[in-house]
């Protein structure tokens, strides 16, 4: 399976996404972003952590993640390279908003 590394920059203007990223369990950013992008590529909404505080101190965060899913690669290859980071940010925000407005139902164990 072909993997592609996506460079991703969270700027000082992205305090919401920096706060969200920092609230994720350690080493789960790549997995969570991939879950979002897989869901986006098939027209669904990802069930992701959505409760977080915006970061008060926003420093640019240069990071990246690997993608291996063919649907996600097709989605990302359809986005102009110069616009990719902004589009990914909007997709993440869209999925966070969806989870806030429609939280997953809690499953009860009887």
Beta strands, then each sheet from edge to edge (+ up, - down):
strand 1: 4-10
strand 2: 61-67
sheet 1: 1+ 2-
end
